[in-house]
Amino acid sequence: AIDRAKAKIKLSRRLNYLSVKYGFTYNRVFIRNQRTRWGSCSHKNNISLNVKLIRLPDELIDYVILHELVHTRFKNHSKQFWNELDKILLNAKAIDAQLKQYTLELL
């Protein structure tokens, strides 16, 4: 079982840290038990993170958070989006491939 309170604290703190470090702004954060997504970013720049992220390695947690933060600037997965993410992570597509190995964690 996941301790939702601890997960919310850890994920919220990490989101805040990474947003400040890389100069992103977001509106609100929601920690949810989602079935199909690790995270999302709304048009109002509200970020939702899956509580199950807490089960992933820290590198993948950071990847999901940064992925959603980049969506505050680019609302799609365009070349510009991936270029922006690559400026931060250098190997975003490789990390994305690693994340796909954990898809069953969502079930």
C-alpha positions as CSV (number, residue, x, y, z in Angstrom):
1,A,0.0,0.0,0.0
2,I,1.1,3.5,-0.7
3,D,1.1,6.1,2.0
4,R,-0.7,8.9,0.1
5,A,0.3,11.6,2.6
6,K,4.0,10.8,2.3
7,A,3.8,10.5,-1.5
8,K,2.0,13.8,-1.7
9,I,4.7,15.5,0.3
10,K,7.6,14.0,-1.6
11,L,6.2,14.6,-5.1
12,S,5.0,18.1,-4.3
13,R,8.4,19.0,-2.9
14,R,10.2,17.6,-5.9
15,L,7.9,19.4,-8.3
16,N,8.6,22.7,-6.5
17,Y,12.3,22.1,-6.4
18,L,12.5,21.2,-10.1
19,S,10.3,24.1,-11.2
20,V,12.4,26.6,-9.4
21,K,15.7,25.0,-10.5
22,Y,14.7,25.1,-14.2
23,G,12.5,28.3,-14.2
24,F,9.1,26.8,-14.7
25,T,5.9,28.0,-13.2
26,Y,2.7,26.0,-12.6
27,N,-0.6,26.8,-11.0
28,R,-1.7,23.9,-8.7
29,V,-0.6,20.4,-8.1
30,F,-2.8,17.4,-7.6
31,I,-1.7,13.9,-6.5
32,R,-4.1,11.3,-7.8
33,N,-4.5,7.6,-8.2
34,Q,-4.7,7.5,-12.0
35,R,-5.1,4.4,-14.0
36,T,-3.6,5.4,-17.3
37,R,-1.2,8.3,-16.8
38,W,1.9,9.0,-14.8
39,G,1.1,12.7,-15.0
40,S,-0.7,15.5,-16.9
41,C,-0.7,19.2,-17.3
42,S,-3.9,21.1,-18.0
43,H,-4.3,24.2,-20.1
44,K,-4.4,26.2,-16.9
45,N,-0.9,24.7,-16.0
46,N,-2.3,22.6,-13.2
47,I,-0.1,19.5,-12.8
48,S,-1.5,16.1,-11.8
49,L,0.9,13.5,-10.7
50,N,0.1,9.8,-10.2
51,V,0.5,8.7,-6.6
52,K,2.1,5.5,-7.9
53,L,5.1,7.5,-9.1
54,I,6.4,7.0,-5.6
55,R,7.2,3.4,-6.5
56,L,9.5,4.4,-9.4
57,P,13.3,5.2,-9.3
58,D,14.0,8.9,-8.5
59,E,15.3,9.4,-12.1
60,L,12.0,8.4,-13.5
61,I,10.0,10.5,-11.0
62,D,12.1,13.5,-12.1
63,Y,11.5,12.7,-15.7
64,V,7.7,12.6,-15.3
65,I,7.7,15.9,-13.3
66,L,10.0,17.6,-15.9
67,H,7.9,16.2,-18.7
68,E,4.8,17.9,-17.2
69,L,6.7,21.1,-16.4
70,V,7.7,21.4,-20.1
71,H,4.0,21.0,-21.0
72,T,3.5,24.3,-19.2
73,R,5.3,25.8,-22.2
74,F,4.4,23.4,-25.0
75,K,0.9,21.7,-24.8
76,N,1.8,18.9,-27.2
77,H,4.7,16.5,-28.0
78,S,6.1,18.6,-30.8
79,K,9.7,18.7,-31.8
80,Q,9.9,22.0,-29.7
81,F,8.6,20.1,-26.7
82,W,11.3,17.3,-27.0
83,N,14.0,19.9,-27.7
84,E,13.1,21.7,-24.5
85,L,13.1,18.5,-22.5
86,D,16.4,17.4,-24.0
87,K,18.0,20.7,-22.9
88,I,17.3,19.6,-19.3
89,L,17.8,15.9,-19.5
90,L,20.0,15.3,-22.6
91,N,18.4,11.9,-23.1
92,A,14.7,12.4,-22.7
93,K,13.6,9.8,-25.2
94,A,15.8,7.1,-23.6
95,I,14.4,7.9,-20.2
96,D,10.9,7.8,-21.7
97,A,11.6,4.3,-23.0
98,Q,12.7,3.2,-19.5
99,L,9.4,4.6,-18.1
100,K,7.4,2.4,-20.5
101,Q,8.8,-0.7,-18.7
102,Y,6.8,0.3,-15.6
103,T,3.5,0.7,-17.3
104,L,2.0,-2.3,-15.5
105,E,2.5,-0.4,-12.2
106,L,-0.5,1.6,-13.2
107,L,-2.9,-1.3,-13.1
